[in-house]
Amino acid sequence: MSFATDAIRTLDQLREYVLRILCEKENLLAEQFRLQEIPIRRGDQTCGLQFLLRGPRQVQLAAVYASEARQVYFYDARGERFAKQPLMHSLND
């Protein structure tokens, strides 16, 4: 799976990208689902984000953005990682 991640520079762009990839994995329509976003903290610093998408029939997909490594890890409905994508740039808020 190779997707261009070099254009992702903001958190909003990351959200759109994650939603698109997770929906494509289970053939869901992105406009019908919303992502839940949970900050991942180490001490009092945010070091990443967890994204959850709850679909029909209790399908739950997830992605984790590790900010220091600039990696996004994608997990399917079974909880197995199906992709790891590096980001070329740090995110600007």
PyMOL Python script that loads the backbone (N, CA, C, O; Angstrom):
from pymol import cmd

cmd.read_pdbstr("""\
ATOM      1  N   MET A   1       0.852  -1.161   0.000  1.00  0.00           N
ATOM      2  CA  MET A   1       0.000   0.000   0.000  1.00  0.00           C
ATOM      3  C   MET A   1       0.899   1.224   0.000  1.00  0.00           C
ATOM      4  O   MET A   1       1.639   1.441   0.959  1.00  0.00           O
ATOM      5  N   SER A   2       0.852   2.014  -1.035  1.00  0.00           N
ATOM      6  CA  SER A   2       1.690   3.207  -1.065  1.00  0.00           C
ATOM      7  C   SER A   2       0.821   4.420  -1.358  1.00  0.00           C
ATOM      8  O   SER A   2       0.276   4.558  -2.453  1.00  0.00           O
ATOM      9  N   PHE A   3       0.701   5.278  -0.389  1.00  0.00           N
ATOM     10  CA  PHE A   3      -0.069   6.504  -0.508  1.00  0.00           C
ATOM     11  C   PHE A   3       0.883   7.675  -0.318  1.00  0.00           C
ATOM     12  O   PHE A   3       1.810   7.613   0.490  1.00  0.00           O
ATOM     13  N   ALA A   4       0.647   8.731  -1.062  1.00  0.00           N
ATOM     14  CA  ALA A   4       1.496   9.913  -0.948  1.00  0.00           C
ATOM     15  C   ALA A   4       1.180  10.618   0.362  1.00  0.00           C
ATOM     16  O   ALA A   4       0.077  11.130   0.555  1.00  0.00           O
ATOM     17  N   THR A   5       2.144  10.640   1.247  1.00  0.00           N
ATOM     18  CA  THR A   5       1.957  11.325   2.525  1.00  0.00           C
ATOM     19  C   THR A   5       2.773  12.601   2.589  1.00  0.00           C
ATOM     20  O   THR A   5       2.771  13.279   3.616  1.00  0.00           O
ATOM     21  N   ASP A   6       3.474  12.945   1.510  1.00  0.00           N
ATOM     22  CA  ASP A   6       4.321  14.134   1.535  1.00  0.00           C
ATOM     23  C   ASP A   6       3.515  15.423   1.567  1.00  0.00           C
ATOM     24  O   ASP A   6       4.066  16.471   1.903  1.00  0.00           O
ATOM     25  N   ALA A   7       2.228  15.383   1.231  1.00  0.00           N
ATOM     26  CA  ALA A   7       1.400  16.586   1.246  1.00  0.00           C
ATOM     27  C   ALA A   7       0.791  16.849   2.621  1.00  0.00           C
ATOM     28  O   ALA A   7       0.205  17.910   2.837  1.00  0.00           O
ATOM     29  N   ILE A   8       0.915  15.916   3.545  1.00  0.00           N
ATOM     30  CA  ILE A   8       0.313  16.084   4.875  1.00  0.00           C
ATOM     31  C   ILE A   8       1.218  16.972   5.720  1.00  0.00           C
ATOM     32  O   ILE A   8       2.351  16.615   6.042  1.00  0.00           O
ATOM     33  N   ARG A   9       0.683  18.141   6.069  1.00  0.00           N
ATOM     34  CA  ARG A   9       1.451  19.102   6.866  1.00  0.00           C
ATOM     35  C   ARG A   9       0.675  19.636   8.063  1.00  0.00           C
ATOM     36  O   ARG A   9       1.251  20.293   8.930  1.00  0.00           O
ATOM     37  N   THR A  10      -0.632  19.359   8.119  1.00  0.00           N
ATOM     38  CA  THR A  10      -1.456  19.860   9.222  1.00  0.00           C
ATOM     39  C   THR A  10      -2.227  18.705   9.852  1.00  0.00           C
ATOM     40  O   THR A  10      -2.367  17.633   9.264  1.00  0.00           O
ATOM     41  N   LEU A  11      -2.714  18.947  11.046  1.00  0.00           N
ATOM     42  CA  LEU A  11      -3.509  17.944  11.743  1.00  0.00           C
ATOM     43  C   LEU A  11      -4.804  17.654  10.988  1.00  0.00           C
ATOM     44  O   LEU A  11      -5.246  16.506  10.942  1.00  0.00           O
ATOM     45  N   ASP A  12      -5.409  18.668  10.405  1.00  0.00           N
ATOM     46  CA  ASP A  12      -6.632  18.451   9.621  1.00  0.00           C
ATOM     47  C   ASP A  12      -6.365  17.553   8.416  1.00  0.00           C
ATOM     48  O   ASP A  12      -7.180  16.685   8.101  1.00  0.00           O
ATOM     49  N   GLN A  13      -5.249  17.749   7.749  1.00  0.00           N
ATOM     50  CA  GLN A  13      -4.891  16.886   6.619  1.00  0.00           C
ATOM     51  C   GLN A  13      -4.640  15.457   7.083  1.00  0.00           C
ATOM     52  O   GLN A  13      -5.002  14.506   6.389  1.00  0.00           O
ATOM     53  N   LEU A  14      -4.023  15.301   8.250  1.00  0.00           N
ATOM     54  CA  LEU A  14      -3.799  13.967   8.805  1.00  0.00           C
ATOM     55  C   LEU A  14      -5.134  13.291   9.106  1.00  0.00           C
ATOM     56  O   LEU A  14      -5.320  12.115   8.794  1.00  0.00           O
ATOM     57  N   ARG A  15      -6.058  14.028   9.710  1.00  0.00           N
ATOM     58  CA  ARG A  15      -7.385  13.467  10.012  1.00  0.00           C
ATOM     59  C   ARG A  15      -8.073  12.977   8.744  1.00  0.00           C
ATOM     60  O   ARG A  15      -8.610  11.870   8.714  1.00  0.00           O
ATOM     61  N   GLU A  16      -8.058  13.793   7.704  1.00  0.00           N
ATOM     62  CA  GLU A  16      -8.689  13.408   6.439  1.00  0.00           C
ATOM     63  C   GLU A  16      -8.027  12.169   5.850  1.00  0.00           C
ATOM     64  O   GLU A  16      -8.715  11.276   5.356  1.00  0.00           O
ATOM     65  N   TYR A  17      -6.720  12.108   5.897  1.00  0.00           N
ATOM     66  CA  TYR A  17      -5.966  10.974   5.375  1.00  0.00           C
ATOM     67  C   TYR A  17      -6.309   9.688   6.139  1.00  0.00           C
ATOM     68  O   TYR A  17      -6.591   8.654   5.532  1.00  0.00           O
ATOM     69  N   VAL A  18      -6.282   9.762   7.468  1.00  0.00           N
ATOM     70  CA  VAL A  18      -6.574   8.596   8.294  1.00  0.00           C
ATOM     71  C   VAL A  18      -7.997   8.109   8.042  1.00  0.00           C
ATOM     72  O   VAL A  18      -8.219   6.907   7.891  1.00  0.00           O
ATOM     73  N   LEU A  19      -8.954   9.014   7.995  1.00  0.00           N
ATOM     74  CA  LEU A  19     -10.339   8.638   7.731  1.00  0.00           C
ATOM     75  C   LEU A  19     -10.463   7.937   6.383  1.00  0.00           C
ATOM     76  O   LEU A  19     -11.146   6.919   6.272  1.00  0.00           O
ATOM     77  N   ARG A  20      -9.812   8.473   5.369  1.00  0.00           N
ATOM     78  CA  ARG A  20      -9.881   7.885   4.029  1.00  0.00           C
ATOM     79  C   ARG A  20      -9.296   6.471   4.011  1.00  0.00           C
ATOM     80  O   ARG A  20      -9.899   5.560   3.442  1.00  0.00           O
ATOM     81  N   ILE A  21      -8.140   6.284   4.623  1.00  0.00           N
ATOM     82  CA  ILE A  21      -7.483   4.974   4.615  1.00  0.00           C
ATOM     83  C   ILE A  21      -8.309   3.949   5.392  1.00  0.00           C
ATOM     84  O   ILE A  21      -8.498   2.823   4.931  1.00  0.00           O
ATOM     85  N   LEU A  22      -8.799   4.339   6.566  1.00  0.00           N
ATOM     86  CA  LEU A  22      -9.595   3.403   7.356  1.00  0.00           C
ATOM     87  C   LEU A  22     -10.891   3.030   6.638  1.00  0.00           C
ATOM     88  O   LEU A  22     -11.289   1.865   6.647  1.00  0.00           O
ATOM     89  N   CYS A  23     -11.545   3.998   6.024  1.00  0.00           N
ATOM     90  CA  CYS A  23     -12.783   3.711   5.294  1.00  0.00           C
ATOM     91  C   CYS A  23     -12.518   2.827   4.075  1.00  0.00           C
ATOM     92  O   CYS A  23     -13.304   1.927   3.783  1.00  0.00           O
ATOM     93  N   GLU A  24     -11.432   3.073   3.372  1.00  0.00           N
ATOM     94  CA  GLU A  24     -11.088   2.239   2.215  1.00  0.00           C
ATOM     95  C   GLU A  24     -10.852   0.787   2.632  1.00  0.00           C
ATOM     96  O   GLU A  24     -11.193  -0.137   1.894  1.00  0.00           O
ATOM     97  N   LYS A  25     -10.274   0.592   3.801  1.00  0.00           N
ATOM     98  CA  LYS A  25      -9.972  -0.755   4.275  1.00  0.00           C
ATOM     99  C   LYS A  25     -11.235  -1.608   4.383  1.00  0.00           C
ATOM    100  O   LYS A  25     -11.211  -2.792   4.045  1.00  0.00           O
ATOM    101  N   GLU A  26     -12.340  -1.018   4.851  1.00  0.00           N
ATOM    102  CA  GLU A  26     -13.587  -1.766   5.048  1.00  0.00           C
ATOM    103  C   GLU A  26     -14.678  -1.353   4.062  1.00  0.00           C
ATOM    104  O   GLU A  26     -15.849  -1.674   4.264  1.00  0.00           O
ATOM    105  N   ASN A  27     -14.300  -0.644   2.999  1.00  0.00           N
ATOM    106  CA  ASN A  27     -15.263  -0.194   1.981  1.00  0.00           C
ATOM    107  C   ASN A  27     -16.406   0.612   2.577  1.00  0.00           C
ATOM    108  O   ASN A  27     -17.575   0.377   2.272  1.00  0.00           O
ATOM    109  N   LEU A  28     -16.056   1.561   3.428  1.00  0.00           N
ATOM    110  CA  LEU A  28     -17.032   2.456   4.047  1.00  0.00           C
ATOM    111  C   LEU A  28     -17.000   3.804   3.352  1.00  0.00           C
ATOM    112  O   LEU A  28     -15.981   4.191   2.780  1.00  0.00           O
ATOM    113  N   LEU A  29     -18.112   4.517   3.401  1.00  0.00           N
ATOM    114  CA  LEU A  29     -18.175   5.861   2.846  1.00  0.00           C
ATOM    115  C   LEU A  29     -17.712   6.853   3.906  1.00  0.00           C
ATOM    116  O   LEU A  29     -18.326   6.973   4.966  1.00  0.00           O
ATOM    117  N   ALA A  30     -16.640   7.552   3.617  1.00  0.00           N
ATOM    118  CA  ALA A  30     -16.015   8.439   4.607  1.00  0.00           C
ATOM    119  C   ALA A  30     -16.961   9.520   5.109  1.00  0.00           C
ATOM    120  O   ALA A  30     -16.880   9.913   6.273  1.00  0.00           O
ATOM    121  N   GLU A  31     -17.852  10.007   4.260  1.00  0.00           N
ATOM    122  CA  GLU A  31     -18.756  11.082   4.687  1.00  0.00           C
ATOM    123  C   GLU A  31     -19.816  10.603   5.672  1.00  0.00           C
ATOM    124  O   GLU A  31     -20.533  11.424   6.244  1.00  0.00           O
ATOM    125  N   GLN A  32     -19.930   9.301   5.883  1.00  0.00           N
ATOM    126  CA  GLN A  32     -20.931   8.765   6.799  1.00  0.00           C
ATOM    127  C   GLN A  32     -20.371   8.436   8.179  1.00  0.00           C
ATOM    128  O   GLN A  32     -21.119   8.023   9.065  1.00  0.00           O
ATOM    129  N   PHE A  33     -19.065   8.614   8.372  1.00  0.00           N
ATOM    130  CA  PHE A  33     -18.442   8.233   9.637  1.00  0.00           C
ATOM    131  C   PHE A  33     -17.534   9.344  10.141  1.00  0.00           C
ATOM    132  O   PHE A  33     -16.983  10.130   9.370  1.00  0.00           O
ATOM    133  N   ARG A  34     -17.398   9.381  11.462  1.00  0.00           N
ATOM    134  CA  ARG A  34     -16.526  10.366  12.091  1.00  0.00           C
ATOM    135  C   ARG A  34     -15.436   9.655  12.870  1.00  0.00           C
ATOM    136  O   ARG A  34     -15.620   8.544  13.368  1.00  0.00           O
ATOM    137  N   LEU A  35     -14.312  10.317  12.961  1.00  0.00           N
ATOM    138  CA  LEU A  35     -13.197   9.790  13.749  1.00  0.00           C
ATOM    139  C   LEU A  35     -13.284  10.294  15.176  1.00  0.00           C
ATOM    140  O   LEU A  35     -13.610  11.456  15.420  1.00  0.00           O
ATOM    141  N   GLN A  36     -12.996   9.428  16.096  1.00  0.00           N
ATOM    142  CA  GLN A  36     -12.785   9.843  17.474  1.00  0.00           C
ATOM    143  C   GLN A  36     -11.282  10.001  17.631  1.00  0.00           C
ATOM    144  O   GLN A  36     -10.515   9.189  17.113  1.00  0.00           O
ATOM    145  N   GLU A  37     -10.861  11.020  18.328  1.00  0.00           N
ATOM    146  CA  GLU A  37      -9.430  11.329  18.462  1.00  0.00           C
ATOM    147  C   GLU A  37      -9.064  11.382  19.937  1.00  0.00           C
ATOM    148  O   GLU A  37      -9.696  12.094  20.717  1.00  0.00           O
ATOM    149  N   ILE A  38      -8.044  10.627  20.313  1.00  0.00           N
ATOM    150  CA  ILE A  38      -7.616  10.555  21.708  1.00  0.00           C
ATOM    151  C   ILE A  38      -6.125  10.884  21.774  1.00  0.00           C
ATOM    152  O   ILE A  38      -5.318  10.206  21.136  1.00  0.00           O
ATOM    153  N   PRO A  39      -5.748  11.913  22.534  1.00  0.00           N
ATOM    154  CA  PRO A  39      -4.316  12.229  22.663  1.00  0.00           C
ATOM    155  C   PRO A  39      -3.579  11.123  23.417  1.00  0.00           C
ATOM    156  O   PRO A  39      -4.108  10.545  24.366  1.00  0.00           O
ATOM    157  N   ILE A  40      -2.372  10.843  22.989  1.00  0.00           N
ATOM    158  CA  ILE A  40      -1.486   9.909  23.681  1.00  0.00           C
ATOM    159  C   ILE A  40      -0.434  10.762  24.375  1.00  0.00           C
ATOM    160  O   ILE A  40       0.232  11.588  23.751  1.00  0.00           O
ATOM    161  N   ARG A  41      -0.300  10.543  25.680  1.00  0.00           N
ATOM    162  CA  ARG A  41       0.584  11.396  26.471  1.00  0.00           C
ATOM    163  C   ARG A  41       1.693  10.584  27.121  1.00  0.00           C
ATOM    164  O   ARG A  41       1.515   9.428  27.507  1.00  0.00           O
ATOM    165  N   ARG A  42       2.823  11.225  27.222  1.00  0.00           N
ATOM    166  CA  ARG A  42       3.961  10.701  27.986  1.00  0.00           C
ATOM    167  C   ARG A  42       4.283  11.788  28.998  1.00  0.00           C
ATOM    168  O   ARG A  42       4.800  12.849  28.650  1.00  0.00           O
ATOM    169  N   GLY A  43       3.970  11.504  30.258  1.00  0.00           N
ATOM    170  CA  GLY A  43       4.097  12.541  31.275  1.00  0.00           C
ATOM    171  C   GLY A  43       3.069  13.616  30.998  1.00  0.00           C
ATOM    172  O   GLY A  43       1.881  13.322  30.867  1.00  0.00           O
ATOM    173  N   ASP A  44       3.518  14.867  30.907  1.00  0.00           N
ATOM    174  CA  ASP A  44       2.577  15.938  30.572  1.00  0.00           C
ATOM    175  C   ASP A  44       2.744  16.417  29.134  1.00  0.00           C
ATOM    176  O   ASP A  44       2.267  17.496  28.782  1.00  0.00           O
ATOM    177  N   GLN A  45       3.411  15.632  28.309  1.00  0.00           N
ATOM    178  CA  GLN A  45       3.606  15.961  26.887  1.00  0.00           C
ATOM    179  C   GLN A  45       2.738  15.053  26.018  1.00  0.00           C
ATOM    180  O   GLN A  45       2.637  13.854  26.276  1.00  0.00           O
ATOM    181  N   THR A  46       2.120  15.620  24.997  1.00  0.00           N
ATOM    182  CA  THR A  46       1.411  14.818  24.010  1.00  0.00           C
ATOM    183  C   THR A  46       2.435  14.283  23.016  1.00  0.00           C
ATOM    184  O   THR A  46       3.199  15.053  22.434  1.00  0.00           O
ATOM    185  N   CYS A  47       2.451  12.961  22.820  1.00  0.00           N
ATOM    186  CA  CYS A  47       3.440  12.356  21.932  1.00  0.00           C
ATOM    187  C   CYS A  47       2.791  11.649  20.744  1.00  0.00           C
ATOM    188  O   CYS A  47       3.479  11.025  19.936  1.00  0.00           O
ATOM    189  N   GLY A  48       1.478  11.748  20.642  1.00  0.00           N
ATOM    190  CA  GLY A  48       0.799  11.125  19.518  1.00  0.00           C
ATOM    191  C   GLY A  48      -0.700  11.220  19.645  1.00  0.00           C
ATOM    192  O   GLY A  48      -1.230  11.846  20.563  1.00  0.00           O
ATOM    193  N   LEU A  49      -1.377  10.581  18.702  1.00  0.00           N
ATOM    194  CA  LEU A  49      -2.836  10.563  18.689  1.00  0.00           C
ATOM    195  C   LEU A  49      -3.312   9.180  18.303  1.00  0.00           C
ATOM    196  O   LEU A  49      -2.709   8.500  17.474  1.00  0.00           O
ATOM    197  N   GLN A  50      -4.410   8.780  18.926  1.00  0.00           N
ATOM    198  CA  GLN A  50      -5.081   7.559  18.514  1.00  0.00           C
ATOM    199  C   GLN A  50      -6.386   7.971  17.853  1.00  0.00           C
ATOM    200  O   GLN A  50      -7.133   8.790  18.388  1.00  0.00           O
ATOM    201  N   PHE A  51      -6.655   7.400  16.687  1.00  0.00           N
ATOM    202  CA  PHE A  51      -7.879   7.664  15.951  1.00  0.00           C
ATOM    203  C   PHE A  51      -8.719   6.392  15.956  1.00  0.00           C
ATOM    204  O   PHE A  51      -8.207   5.306  15.684  1.00  0.00           O
ATOM    205  N   LEU A  52     -10.006   6.524  16.264  1.00  0.00           N
ATOM    206  CA  LEU A  52     -10.922   5.394  16.245  1.00  0.00           C
ATOM    207  C   LEU A  52     -12.064   5.695  15.295  1.00  0.00           C
ATOM    208  O   LEU A  52     -12.591   6.807  15.267  1.00  0.00           O
ATOM    209  N   LEU A  53     -12.438   4.697  14.520  1.00  0.00           N
ATOM    210  CA  LEU A  53     -13.585   4.812  13.629  1.00  0.00           C
ATOM    211  C   LEU A  53     -14.502   3.637  13.944  1.00  0.00           C
ATOM    212  O   LEU A  53     -14.116   2.475  13.820  1.00  0.00           O
ATOM    213  N   ARG A  54     -15.715   3.964  14.350  1.00  0.00           N
ATOM    214  CA  ARG A  54     -16.703   2.925  14.625  1.00  0.00           C
ATOM    215  C   ARG A  54     -17.662   2.868  13.457  1.00  0.00           C
ATOM    216  O   ARG A  54     -18.357   3.838  13.153  1.00  0.00           O
ATOM    217  N   GLY A  55     -17.690   1.728  12.812  1.00  0.00           N
ATOM    218  CA  GLY A  55     -18.530   1.539  11.642  1.00  0.00           C
ATOM    219  C   GLY A  55     -19.753   0.710  11.955  1.00  0.00           C
ATOM    220  O   GLY A  55     -20.073   0.484  13.122  1.00  0.00           O
ATOM    221  N   PRO A  56     -20.442   0.255  10.921  1.00  0.00           N
ATOM    222  CA  PRO A  56     -21.630  -0.573  11.115  1.00  0.00           C
ATOM    223  C   PRO A  56     -21.248  -1.964  11.624  1.00  0.00           C
ATOM    224  O   PRO A  56     -20.104  -2.398  11.488  1.00  0.00           O
ATOM    225  N   ARG A  57     -22.219  -2.644  12.207  1.00  0.00           N
ATOM    226  CA  ARG A  57     -22.018  -4.019  12.678  1.00  0.00           C
ATOM    227  C   ARG A  57     -20.857  -4.125  13.663  1.00  0.00           C
ATOM    228  O   ARG A  57     -20.117  -5.109  13.655  1.00  0.00           O
ATOM    229  N   GLN A  58     -20.705  -3.125  14.498  1.00  0.00           N
ATOM    230  CA  GLN A  58     -19.674  -3.071  15.536  1.00  0.00           C
ATOM    231  C   GLN A  58     -18.248  -3.167  14.995  1.00  0.00           C
ATOM    232  O   GLN A  58     -17.343  -3.609  15.703  1.00  0.00           O
ATOM    233  N   VAL A  59     -18.049  -2.757  13.752  1.00  0.00           N
ATOM    234  CA  VAL A  59     -16.700  -2.699  13.179  1.00  0.00           C
ATOM    235  C   VAL A  59     -15.972  -1.522  13.819  1.00  0.00           C
ATOM    236  O   VAL A  59     -16.497  -0.409  13.862  1.00  0.00           O
ATOM    237  N   GLN A  60     -14.787  -1.767  14.305  1.00  0.00           N
ATOM    238  CA  GLN A  60     -13.969  -0.695  14.861  1.00  0.00           C
ATOM    239  C   GLN A  60     -12.583  -0.769  14.242  1.00  0.00           C
ATOM    240  O   GLN A  60     -11.919  -1.804  14.295  1.00  0.00           O
ATOM    241  N   LEU A  61     -12.157   0.340  13.657  1.00  0.00           N
ATOM    242  CA  LEU A  61     -10.833   0.462  13.040  1.00  0.00           C
ATOM    243  C   LEU A  61     -10.056   1.521  13.805  1.00  0.00           C
ATOM    244  O   LEU A  61     -10.647   2.378  14.463  1.00  0.00           O
ATOM    245  N   ALA A  62      -8.749   1.463  13.720  1.00  0.00           N
ATOM    246  CA  ALA A  62      -7.942   2.419  14.478  1.00  0.00           C
ATOM    247  C   ALA A  62      -6.680   2.798  13.717  1.00  0.00           C
ATOM    248  O   ALA A  62      -6.226   2.091  12.818  1.00  0.00           O
ATOM    249  N   ALA A  63      -6.139   3.933  14.111  1.00  0.00           N
ATOM    250  CA  ALA A  63      -4.839   4.383  13.627  1.00  0.00           C
ATOM    251  C   ALA A  63      -4.149   5.096  14.781  1.00  0.00           C
ATOM    252  O   ALA A  63      -4.796   5.725  15.619  1.00  0.00           O
ATOM    253  N   VAL A  64      -2.839   4.988  14.809  1.00  0.00           N
ATOM    254  CA  VAL A  64      -2.042   5.667  15.829  1.00  0.00           C
ATOM    255  C   VAL A  64      -0.990   6.499  15.120  1.00  0.00           C
ATOM    256  O   VAL A  64      -0.238   6.000  14.283  1.00  0.00           O
ATOM    257  N   TYR A  65      -0.950   7.792  15.474  1.00  0.00           N
ATOM    258  CA  TYR A  65       0.074   8.686  14.953  1.00  0.00           C
ATOM    259  C   TYR A  65       1.124   8.878  16.042  1.00  0.00           C
ATOM    260  O   TYR A  65       0.821   9.407  17.112  1.00  0.00           O
ATOM    261  N   ALA A  66       2.348   8.454  15.778  1.00  0.00           N
ATOM    262  CA  ALA A  66       3.472   8.647  16.692  1.00  0.00           C
ATOM    263  C   ALA A  66       4.231   9.885  16.211  1.00  0.00           C
ATOM    264  O   ALA A  66       4.931   9.834  15.200  1.00  0.00           O
ATOM    265  N   SER A  67       4.091  10.989  16.935  1.00  0.00           N
ATOM    266  CA  SER A  67       4.609  12.274  16.446  1.00  0.00           C
ATOM    267  C   SER A  67       6.138  12.316  16.365  1.00  0.00           C
ATOM    268  O   SER A  67       6.673  12.870  15.405  1.00  0.00           O
ATOM    269  N   GLU A  68       6.848  11.759  17.327  1.00  0.00           N
ATOM    270  CA  GLU A  68       8.310  11.806  17.286  1.00  0.00           C
ATOM    271  C   GLU A  68       8.863  11.015  16.103  1.00  0.00           C
ATOM    272  O   GLU A  68       9.811  11.450  15.450  1.00  0.00           O
ATOM    273  N   ALA A  69       8.277   9.867  15.832  1.00  0.00           N
ATOM    274  CA  ALA A  69       8.737   9.020  14.726  1.00  0.00           C
ATOM    275  C   ALA A  69       8.114   9.444  13.397  1.00  0.00           C
ATOM    276  O   ALA A  69       8.548   8.992  12.337  1.00  0.00           O
ATOM    277  N   ARG A  70       7.104  10.304  13.447  1.00  0.00           N
ATOM    278  CA  ARG A  70       6.341  10.738  12.262  1.00  0.00           C
ATOM    279  C   ARG A  70       5.834   9.526  11.474  1.00  0.00           C
ATOM    280  O   ARG A  70       5.998   9.441  10.257  1.00  0.00           O
ATOM    281  N   GLN A  71       5.219   8.602  12.197  1.00  0.00           N
ATOM    282  CA  GLN A  71       4.671   7.384  11.609  1.00  0.00           C
ATOM    283  C   GLN A  71       3.187   7.292  11.938  1.00  0.00           C
ATOM    284  O   GLN A  71       2.750   7.728  13.003  1.00  0.00           O
ATOM    285  N   VAL A  72       2.417   6.722  11.013  1.00  0.00           N
ATOM    286  CA  VAL A  72       1.013   6.418  11.270  1.00  0.00           C
ATOM    287  C   VAL A  72       0.856   4.910  11.104  1.00  0.00           C
ATOM    288  O   VAL A  72       1.215   4.346  10.071  1.00  0.00           O
ATOM    289  N   TYR A  73       0.320   4.275  12.129  1.00  0.00           N
ATOM    290  CA  TYR A  73       0.090   2.842  12.132  1.00  0.00           C
ATOM    291  C   TYR A  73      -1.415   2.606  12.018  1.00  0.00           C
ATOM    292  O   TYR A  73      -2.194   3.202  12.761  1.00  0.00           O
ATOM    293  N   PHE A  74      -1.825   1.743  11.095  1.00  0.00           N
ATOM    294  CA  PHE A  74      -3.237   1.481  10.838  1.00  0.00           C
ATOM    295  C   PHE A  74      -3.590   0.061  11.282  1.00  0.00           C
ATOM    296  O   PHE A  74      -2.843  -0.885  11.031  1.00  0.00           O
ATOM    297  N   TYR A  75      -4.744  -0.073  11.945  1.00  0.00           N
ATOM    298  CA  TYR A  75      -5.196  -1.351  12.475  1.00  0.00           C
ATOM    299  C   TYR A  75      -6.590  -1.677  11.944  1.00  0.00           C
ATOM    300  O   TYR A  75      -7.467  -0.815  11.884  1.00  0.00           O
ATOM    301  N   ASP A  76      -6.773  -2.934  11.564  1.00  0.00           N
ATOM    302  CA  ASP A  76      -8.058  -3.356  11.014  1.00  0.00           C
ATOM    303  C   ASP A  76      -9.041  -3.744  12.122  1.00  0.00           C
ATOM    304  O   ASP A  76      -8.761  -3.558  13.307  1.00  0.00           O
ATOM    305  N   ALA A  77     -10.189  -4.283  11.723  1.00  0.00           N
ATOM    306  CA  ALA A  77     -11.247  -4.618  12.674  1.00  0.00           C
ATOM    307  C   ALA A  77     -10.843  -5.748  13.627  1.00  0.00           C
ATOM    308  O   ALA A  77     -11.439  -5.889  14.695  1.00  0.00           O
ATOM    309  N   ARG A  78      -9.860  -6.540  13.265  1.00  0.00           N
ATOM    310  CA  ARG A  78      -9.363  -7.603  14.147  1.00  0.00           C
ATOM    311  C   ARG A  78      -8.264  -7.095  15.082  1.00  0.00           C
ATOM    312  O   ARG A  78      -7.779  -7.840  15.934  1.00  0.00           O
ATOM    313  N   GLY A  79      -7.879  -5.848  14.927  1.00  0.00           N
ATOM    314  CA  GLY A  79      -6.817  -5.288  15.758  1.00  0.00           C
ATOM    315  C   GLY A  79      -5.429  -5.560  15.222  1.00  0.00           C
ATOM    316  O   GLY A  79      -4.438  -5.307  15.906  1.00  0.00           O
ATOM    317  N   GLU A  80      -5.346  -6.074  14.004  1.00  0.00           N
ATOM    318  CA  GLU A  80      -4.050  -6.363  13.395  1.00  0.00           C
ATOM    319  C   GLU A  80      -3.587  -5.189  12.544  1.00  0.00           C
ATOM    320  O   GLU A  80      -4.377  -4.582  11.820  1.00  0.00           O
ATOM    321  N   ARG A  81      -2.315  -4.880  12.640  1.00  0.00           N
ATOM    322  CA  ARG A  81      -1.774  -3.763  11.854  1.00  0.00           C
ATOM    323  C   ARG A  81      -1.740  -4.152  10.386  1.00  0.00           C
ATOM    324  O   ARG A  81      -1.211  -5.202  10.020  1.00  0.00           O
ATOM    325  N   PHE A  82      -2.317  -3.284   9.541  1.00  0.00           N
ATOM    326  CA  PHE A  82      -2.309  -3.571   8.109  1.00  0.00           C
ATOM    327  C   PHE A  82      -1.455  -2.589   7.328  1.00  0.00           C
ATOM    328  O   PHE A  82      -1.212  -2.799   6.139  1.00  0.00           O
ATOM    329  N   ALA A  83      -0.996  -1.524   7.965  1.00  0.00           N
ATOM    330  CA  ALA A  83      -0.136  -0.574   7.256  1.00  0.00           C
ATOM    331  C   ALA A  83       0.625   0.287   8.248  1.00  0.00           C
ATOM    332  O   ALA A  83       0.191   0.520   9.377  1.00  0.00           O
ATOM    333  N   LYS A  84       1.772   0.748   7.785  1.00  0.00           N
ATOM    334  CA  LYS A  84       2.596   1.716   8.530  1.00  0.00           C
ATOM    335  C   LYS A  84       3.074   2.721   7.498  1.00  0.00           C
ATOM    336  O   LYS A  84       3.744   2.360   6.530  1.00  0.00           O
ATOM    337  N   GLN A  85       2.727   3.987   7.708  1.00  0.00           N
ATOM    338  CA  GLN A  85       3.075   5.017   6.740  1.00  0.00           C
ATOM    339  C   GLN A  85       3.913   6.113   7.408  1.00  0.00           C
ATOM    340  O   GLN A  85       3.494   6.687   8.414  1.00  0.00           O
ATOM    341  N   PRO A  86       5.074   6.400   6.864  1.00  0.00           N
ATOM    342  CA  PRO A  86       5.846   7.532   7.388  1.00  0.00           C
ATOM    343  C   PRO A  86       5.287   8.849   6.846  1.00  0.00           C
ATOM    344  O   PRO A  86       4.791   8.911   5.721  1.00  0.00           O
ATOM    345  N   LEU A  87       5.374   9.882   7.653  1.00  0.00           N
ATOM    346  CA  LEU A  87       5.044  11.228   7.191  1.00  0.00           C
ATOM    347  C   LEU A  87       6.345  11.953   6.912  1.00  0.00           C
ATOM    348  O   LEU A  87       7.312  11.825   7.663  1.00  0.00           O
ATOM    349  N   MET A  88       6.366  12.700   5.847  1.00  0.00           N
ATOM    350  CA  MET A  88       7.588  13.392   5.442  1.00  0.00           C
ATOM    351  C   MET A  88       7.873  14.638   6.275  1.00  0.00           C
ATOM    352  O   MET A  88       9.020  15.069   6.395  1.00  0.00           O
ATOM    353  N   HIS A  89       6.808  15.216   6.851  1.00  0.00           N
ATOM    354  CA  HIS A  89       6.938  16.486   7.572  1.00  0.00           C
ATOM    355  C   HIS A  89       6.319  16.401   8.954  1.00  0.00           C
ATOM    356  O   HIS A  89       5.388  15.626   9.174  1.00  0.00           O
ATOM    357  N   SER A  90       6.824  17.183   9.872  1.00  0.00           N
ATOM    358  CA  SER A  90       6.154  17.352  11.162  1.00  0.00           C
ATOM    359  C   SER A  90       4.876  18.135  10.917  1.00  0.00           C
ATOM    360  O   SER A  90       4.787  18.926   9.978  1.00  0.00           O
ATOM    361  N   LEU A  91       3.892  17.906  11.772  1.00  0.00           N
ATOM    362  CA  LEU A  91       2.611  18.585  11.591  1.00  0.00           C
ATOM    363  C   LEU A  91       2.653  19.996  12.146  1.00  0.00           C
ATOM    364  O   LEU A  91       3.212  20.245  13.214  1.00  0.00           O
ATOM    365  N   ASN A  92       2.050  20.916  11.402  1.00  0.00           N
ATOM    366  CA  ASN A  92       1.835  22.292  11.857  1.00  0.00           C
ATOM    367  C   ASN A  92       0.399  22.390  12.318  1.00  0.00           C
ATOM    368  O   ASN A  92      -0.503  21.911  11.630  1.00  0.00           O
ATOM    369  N   ASP A  93       0.170  22.992  13.454  1.00  0.00           N
ATOM    370  CA  ASP A  93      -1.220  23.106  13.947  1.00  0.00           C
ATOM    371  C   ASP A  93      -1.938  24.263  13.374  1.00  0.00           C
ATOM    372  O   ASP A  93      -3.106  24.484  13.693  1.00  0.00           O
TER     373      ASP A  93
END
""", "prot")
cmd.dss("prot")
cmd.show_as("cartoon", "prot")
cmd.util.cbc("prot")
cmd.orient("prot")
